[in-house]
Amino acid sequence: MPPSENAPRHPTAWNFDLLYTARMNQPGHPVMTIHELEDMLGCPREHLEFSLWYLRENAYIIRSDNGRFSITAKGIDRAESEEAGRLANDRLLTARQIWLARADPQPSATALISASTSSGSL
């Protein structure tokens, strides 16, 4: 059964996000150890091992000979497509909301709430 939209994200997603951020912020040295992941996520190694295994088996991350993890190009593609999906579902205005904003440059709060409830998202 898929998780609800309000359910907390799985540790796999958090590991993925941290490794993606490491790649973006430090392209010359985009690696993290399991100890760094434990510290940043505040959870023990046992809780991280499954998600790291899953990401490795799907070639989204690699583990180097010295035990450091980094995200692969395939992992970057997946992270960016997931983020695009989150943006599309959570943060972008619907066509109706854009139309209402253009029709009334100073829309009332009631109009915005009405538009968001009729379309199912804000």
C-alpha positions in Angstrom: 0.0 0.0 0.0 1.6 3.4 -1.0 2.1 5.9 1.8 -0.3 8.8 2.2 0.8 12.2 1.0 1.2 13.3 4.7 3.2 10.3 5.8 6.8 10.9 6.9 9.3 10.1 4.2 11.3 6.8 4.4 15.0 6.9 5.3 15.8 6.0 1.7 14.5 9.4 0.6 16.6 11.2 3.3 19.8 9.3 2.4 19.1 10.1 -1.3 18.6 13.8 -0.5 21.8 14.1 1.5 23.9 12.4 -1.1 22.3 14.6 -3.8 23.1 17.7 -1.8 26.7 16.5 -1.2 27.1 16.1 -5.0 25.7 19.6 -5.7 27.6 21.4 -2.9 31.0 19.6 -3.3 31.3 18.3 -6.8 35.0 17.6 -6.3 34.4 15.4 -3.2 30.8 14.4 -3.1 31.0 11.6 -0.6 29.6 10.8 2.8 30.4 8.0 5.3 27.8 6.0 7.0 28.8 7.8 10.2 28.0 11.2 8.6 24.6 9.9 7.4 23.9 8.6 10.9 24.8 11.9 12.5 22.9 14.1 10.0 19.7 11.9 10.0 19.8 11.2 13.8 19.2 7.5 13.3 21.4 4.4 13.9 23.2 2.5 11.2 20.7 -0.4 11.4 18.0 1.9 10.2 20.1 3.1 7.2 21.4 -0.2 6.0 18.3 -1.3 4.1 17.9 2.0 2.3 21.6 2.2 1.4 21.4 -1.4 0.1 18.3 -0.5 -2.0 19.9 2.6 -3.5 23.1 0.6 -4.3 21.3 -2.3 -5.9 19.4 0.1 -8.2 22.7 1.9 -9.1 21.4 5.2 -7.6 24.5 5.4 -5.3 27.9 3.7 -5.2 30.1 2.7 -2.3 33.8 3.2 -2.8 36.5 1.0 -1.5 37.0 3.2 1.5 33.3 2.9 2.5 32.1 6.3 1.4 28.9 6.7 -0.5 28.1 9.0 -3.4 25.2 9.5 -5.8 25.5 8.4 -9.4 24.2 10.1 -12.6 21.3 7.7 -12.6 20.6 8.8 -9.0 20.7 12.5 -9.9 18.2 11.9 -12.6 15.8 10.1 -10.2 16.2 12.8 -7.5 15.4 15.5 -10.0 12.4 13.7 -11.4 11.1 13.1 -7.9 11.6 16.8 -7.0 9.8 17.8 -10.2 6.9 15.6 -9.1 6.8 17.1 -5.6 6.9 20.6 -7.1 4.1 19.8 -9.5 1.9 18.3 -6.8 2.7 20.6 -3.9 3.9 24.0 -4.9 2.8 25.0 -8.4 -0.4 27.0 -9.1 -3.2 25.3 -11.0 -4.4 26.8 -14.3 -7.5 28.0 -12.5 -5.5 29.8 -9.9 -3.4 31.5 -12.5 -6.5 32.5 -14.5 -8.1 34.0 -11.3 -5.0 35.9 -10.5 -4.8 37.4 -14.0 -8.5 38.3 -13.9 -8.2 40.0 -10.5 -4.7 41.3 -9.7 -5.6 41.7 -6.1 -7.7 38.5 -5.4 -9.4 38.2 -2.1 -8.4 35.4 0.3 -11.8 33.9 -0.2 -11.3 33.6 -4.0 -7.9 31.9 -3.6 -9.3 29.5 -1.0 -12.2 28.8 -3.3 -9.9 28.1 -6.2 -7.6 25.8 -4.2 -10.5 23.8 -2.7 -12.2 23.3 -6.0 -8.9 22.1 -7.6 -7.8 20.0 -4.7 -4.5 21.7 -4.0 -3.1 25.1 -3.3 
